[in-house]
Amino acid sequence: MQFASFAIVCALVVSSPALARQTILNGDMTGPTGTATAPPSWFLMQNTPDTVDSLGPIHFTPNPWVLSPNGGTFVRGGGSDLIQSEAIAQNVTGFTPGATYLLEFFMTNLGHQHPTSGAWIGEAGYWSVYADGVLAGTTAFISKPVLNTDLNVWVGESVTFVAPAANFELGLMPRSGGALAAYMGIDGISVRAVPAPGAVAIFCAGALAGGVRRRR
């Protein structure tokens, strides 16, 4: 490889957010809709999250739910405290223990219209990520639509975490920022390894220095 070309490659590698990509099975959350139903390759980690599409089930809003940029079905869960929150999980493999990974996905706050009173309820909420049952990271908060006639909004989010082992349980749990539950959706999940920039930079610096010496 020519010196100039190698320098460009090193610059791209050092600035790149990841060197390798792991696989989440069915990160699209594709599957039959239903209450207390996890998409294939996932399982119910706690309580009864649902697999839903634009029309529900458990569709207590006047408007159809807007699908994520990923499309298709997604998972909906009510988040409150640690005991009552609904959560899903998947057993993942092939990770490097102690390495840092970035979990990326789309999330939304659906809000909830009480089926009896008709009140528009639901708190601001967020998603938390668990690795073998231990909290590994959380997202920012997102609020429900202001009115029950407003459409839900999807945002792209990411959580950085450290793999506890080569194989572990990856859990996803919505949480609430208040006294009531937050009715959250999640879709389009993927994971990728985050490189150690220092190590890559040291390698490139040494290789570039060697190239300079050879050119002289």
C-alpha positions in Angstrom: 0.0 0.0 0.0 1.4 3.4 -0.8 2.2 5.8 2.1 -0.4 8.4 1.2 -3.1 5.7 0.8 -2.2 4.1 4.1 -2.4 7.5 5.9 -5.9 7.9 4.5 -7.0 4.5 5.7 -5.6 5.1 9.1 -7.4 8.4 9.3 -10.7 6.7 8.4 -10.2 3.9 10.9 -9.3 6.2 13.8 -12.4 8.4 13.1 -14.7 5.4 12.4 -17.1 4.7 15.3 -16.8 0.9 14.9 -14.6 -1.7 13.3 -16.9 -4.7 13.6 -20.6 -5.4 13.7 -22.3 -8.0 15.8 -25.7 -9.5 15.0 -29.0 -9.1 16.9 -31.4 -11.7 15.8 -34.7 -10.2 14.5 -33.7 -6.7 15.4 -36.6 -5.7 13.1 -39.0 -7.0 15.7 -40.9 -8.8 12.9 -43.5 -11.2 14.1 -47.2 -11.9 14.7 -49.0 -9.2 16.7 -50.5 -10.0 20.0 -50.6 -9.1 23.7 -47.9 -10.6 25.9 -46.2 -11.7 22.8 -42.5 -11.4 22.0 -41.2 -11.4 18.4 -39.3 -14.6 17.3 -35.8 -14.8 18.7 -36.9 -12.7 21.7 -38.6 -13.7 24.9 -40.6 -12.0 27.6 -38.1 -11.0 30.3 -40.6 -9.5 32.6 -44.4 -9.1 32.6 -46.3 -8.7 29.3 -44.9 -6.5 26.5 -46.7 -6.8 23.2 -45.8 -7.1 19.5 -47.9 -4.6 17.6 -48.3 -2.8 14.3 -49.8 0.5 13.4 -53.3 -0.5 14.6 -52.3 -2.3 17.9 -53.5 -4.4 19.7 -54.0 -2.4 22.9 -54.6 0.6 20.7 -56.1 3.2 23.0 -55.4 6.2 20.8 -57.7 7.9 18.1 -54.9 7.8 15.5 -53.1 4.8 14.1 -49.6 4.5 15.6 -46.9 5.7 13.2 -44.5 3.0 12.4 -40.8 3.4 12.9 -38.4 4.1 10.0 -37.7 0.4 10.2 -41.3 -0.4 9.4 -43.4 -3.5 10.1 -44.1 -4.6 13.7 -42.5 -3.3 16.8 -42.5 -4.0 20.5 -44.6 -2.0 22.9 -44.0 -2.0 26.7 -45.3 -0.1 29.7 -42.5 1.2 31.8 -42.9 2.2 35.5 -40.8 0.9 38.4 -38.4 -2.1 38.2 -41.1 -4.6 39.3 -44.0 -3.5 37.1 -42.1 -2.6 33.9 -42.6 -4.8 30.9 -39.3 -6.1 29.3 -38.0 -8.3 26.5 -34.7 -10.1 26.1 -32.6 -12.2 23.8 -29.7 -14.5 24.5 -26.8 -13.1 22.4 -23.5 -14.8 21.5 -20.1 -14.0 20.0 -19.2 -10.9 22.0 -15.7 -10.1 23.4 -15.8 -9.9 27.2 -14.9 -6.4 28.4 -15.2 -4.9 24.9 -17.4 -1.9 24.4 -20.5 -2.1 22.1 -23.0 0.4 20.8 -26.7 -0.7 20.7 -28.7 1.4 18.2 -32.5 1.5 17.7 -35.6 3.6 17.2 -37.9 4.4 20.1 -41.1 6.2 20.6 -43.5 7.2 23.4 -47.0 6.2 22.4 -49.0 7.7 25.2 -52.1 6.0 26.5 -55.8 6.9 26.5 -57.5 5.2 29.5 -60.1 2.8 28.2 -62.6 3.7 30.9 -62.1 7.4 31.8 -60.8 8.4 28.4 -58.0 10.4 30.1 -54.9 11.0 28.0 -52.2 9.6 30.4 -48.6 8.4 30.3 -45.3 9.9 31.5 -42.1 10.8 29.7 -40.1 7.6 29.4 -36.9 6.0 28.4 -35.4 2.6 27.5 -32.9 0.8 29.7 -30.5 -1.9 28.6 -29.5 -4.8 30.7 -26.6 -7.3 30.3 -27.2 -10.5 32.3 -29.7 -8.7 34.5 -27.4 -5.8 35.3 -28.2 -2.3 34.1 -25.8 -1.4 31.3 -27.1 1.9 30.1 -30.1 4.1 29.5 -31.5 6.4 26.8 -32.6 10.0 27.0 -36.2 10.7 28.0 -38.9 11.1 25.3 -42.4 12.6 26.0 -45.7 11.3 24.7 -47.7 13.2 22.1 -49.1 16.4 23.6 -52.7 15.6 22.6 -54.4 12.3 22.0 -54.9 13.4 18.4 -51.2 13.9 17.8 -49.2 11.2 16.1 -46.3 9.5 17.9 -42.8 10.4 16.9 -39.8 8.0 16.5 -36.3 9.0 17.4 -33.0 7.2 16.8 -31.2 6.3 20.1 -28.1 4.5 21.1 -26.7 3.0 24.4 -23.0 2.2 24.9 -22.3 -0.8 27.1 -19.6 -3.3 28.0 -20.1 -7.0 27.3 -19.9 -9.0 30.5 -19.2 -12.2 28.7 -19.0 -13.8 25.3 -22.6 -15.0 25.7 -25.2 -13.2 27.8 -28.8 -12.1 28.1 -29.5 -8.7 26.5 -32.6 -7.2 28.1 -34.6 -4.1 27.1 -36.9 -2.4 29.6 -38.9 0.8 29.3 -39.0 3.0 32.4 -41.1 6.0 33.5 -40.0 9.4 34.6 -43.1 9.9 36.9 -45.8 8.3 39.0 -47.6 6.8 36.0 -46.4 4.4 33.4 -44.7 5.4 30.1 -46.0 3.5 27.1 -42.9 3.0 25.0 -42.1 1.4 21.6 -38.8 0.0 20.3 -37.8 -1.2 16.8 -34.8 -1.6 14.4 -32.3 -2.8 16.9 -28.6 -3.4 15.9 -25.3 -3.6 17.7 -21.7 -2.9 16.7 -18.4 -3.0 18.4 -16.7 0.2 19.3 -12.9 0.2 18.7 -10.3 1.4 21.2 -9.2 4.6 19.4 -5.9 4.8 21.3 -4.8 1.4 20.2 -5.7 2.0 16.6 -4.0 5.5 16.7 -0.8 4.0 18.2 -0.7 1.3 15.5 -1.3 3.9 12.7 1.3 6.3 14.2 3.9 3.6 14.3 3.1 2.4 10.8 3.2 6.0 9.5 6.4 6.7 11.2 7.9 3.6 9.6 6.6 4.8 6.2 8.3 8.2 6.7 11.6 6.5 7.5 11.4 4.3 4.5 10.5 7.3 2.2 13.6 9.1 3.4 
